[in-house]
Amino acid sequence: MADGIFSYPFRRIFLNPPVFREWSGSTALMDWIESPSAHIFKLNVPGYRKEEIKVAVEEGNILQIKAEVDKEEEQGKETVLHVAERGTGRRNFCRQIELPENVKLDQIKAQMENGLLTIMVPKDSSPKPSKIRNINITSKI
């Protein structure tokens, strides 16, 4: 296919959905950057500690990033909460992304700094055997 909206990874969104299997509507906004050697995912996760976030690869090359935090804000009897835009109580999110087949799952690395979670998924550049198989036609089966 030609370049443009139907080139990878966009063709998977439009032609073979869903690439993003689950999105909780969280504030963990994400960028997916593809370089010649890796896929790089950057997620905004301000207010979370790295111990509260779990990154895993599930069956079917599904990268899952999630946080489940039950945080009760300490407020005394004398305090009044006027605005709660940062969220109180349970703060959860879950993102699932279907990774391409040409990645090295055993070499995925994640780093968190200043509220930015960066996940590096290296590409596998070794040639893959062709999935195309010719079938001989005979006169009898």
C-alpha positions in Angstrom: 0.0 0.0 0.0 1.1 3.6 -0.5 2.2 5.9 2.3 -0.3 7.9 4.1 -3.2 7.0 6.4 -3.2 3.4 5.3 0.5 2.8 6.0 1.6 0.9 9.1 0.6 1.3 11.9 -2.5 3.2 10.7 -3.7 0.5 8.4 -4.1 -1.7 11.5 -6.3 0.9 13.1 -8.6 1.2 10.1 -8.4 -2.2 8.4 -7.7 -4.6 11.3 -8.9 -2.9 14.5 -8.3 -2.8 17.4 -4.7 -1.9 17.8 -5.6 -0.2 21.0 -7.5 -3.0 22.7 -8.5 -1.1 25.8 -8.4 2.5 26.9 -9.8 3.6 30.2 -10.1 7.2 29.3 -7.3 8.0 31.7 -5.0 11.0 31.7 -2.1 8.6 30.8 -1.8 10.2 27.4 0.5 8.3 25.0 2.8 8.9 22.0 3.9 5.9 19.9 7.1 6.7 18.0 8.7 4.3 15.5 12.4 4.6 14.7 14.4 2.3 12.4 15.5 0.2 15.4 12.6 0.4 17.9 9.0 1.3 18.8 9.0 3.8 21.6 6.0 4.5 23.8 5.8 7.6 26.0 3.1 7.9 28.5 2.3 10.8 30.8 1.8 9.4 34.3 2.2 12.3 36.7 1.5 11.5 40.3 2.3 7.8 40.0 5.4 6.1 41.4 7.1 3.5 39.3 6.1 0.8 41.8 2.4 1.6 41.1 2.7 0.9 37.4 2.9 -2.5 35.8 4.2 -3.2 32.3 3.7 -6.7 30.8 3.4 -8.5 27.5 0.5 -10.8 27.3 -0.2 -13.6 24.8 -0.6 -12.3 21.3 2.0 -9.6 21.5 -0.2 -7.4 23.7 1.7 -4.7 25.6 -0.3 -3.9 28.7 0.4 -0.8 30.9 -1.7 -0.4 34.0 -1.9 1.2 37.4 -4.2 0.4 40.2 -3.8 2.8 43.1 -6.1 3.0 46.1 -5.0 6.3 47.7 -7.0 8.0 50.4 -6.0 11.6 50.9 -5.3 12.5 54.5 -7.7 15.2 55.5 -8.3 16.3 59.0 -11.7 17.3 60.4 -10.7 20.9 60.0 -9.9 20.8 56.3 -12.3 21.4 53.4 -11.7 20.2 49.9 -12.9 22.8 47.5 -11.6 21.4 44.2 -10.4 17.9 43.4 -9.1 18.0 39.8 -6.1 15.7 40.4 -8.4 12.9 41.6 -8.8 11.4 45.0 -9.4 7.8 46.1 -8.8 5.1 43.4 -6.6 6.2 40.5 -6.5 3.4 37.8 -5.7 3.2 34.1 -5.0 0.4 31.7 -3.7 0.6 28.2 -3.3 -2.4 25.9 -1.5 -2.1 22.6 -1.1 -4.8 20.0 2.6 -4.9 19.1 3.8 -5.7 15.6 5.3 -9.2 14.9 8.8 -7.9 14.2 9.8 -7.0 17.8 12.1 -8.5 20.4 9.8 -9.2 23.3 12.6 -10.4 25.5 14.5 -7.1 25.2 11.7 -4.6 26.1 12.8 -1.9 28.6 10.9 0.7 30.6 12.1 3.8 32.4 10.2 6.4 34.4 11.4 9.9 35.0 9.6 13.1 36.1 6.1 11.6 35.4 7.0 10.3 31.9 7.0 6.5 31.4 9.1 5.5 28.3 8.9 1.9 27.0 11.4 0.9 24.4 10.5 -2.1 22.2 13.4 -3.1 19.9 12.7 -4.3 16.4 13.9 -7.7 15.2 15.7 -7.1 11.9 16.5 -10.7 11.2 14.8 -12.0 8.1 11.6 -14.0 8.7 10.7 -17.0 6.7 8.0 -16.2 4.1 4.5 -17.0 5.2 3.6 -17.6 1.5 3.6 -21.2 0.6 3.0 -22.4 -2.9 0.6 -25.3 -3.3 1.2 -27.8 -6.1 -1.8 -28.6 -8.3 -2.3 -32.2 -9.2 -4.9 -34.1 -11.2 -6.1 -36.1 -8.1 -6.3 -35.3 -4.4 
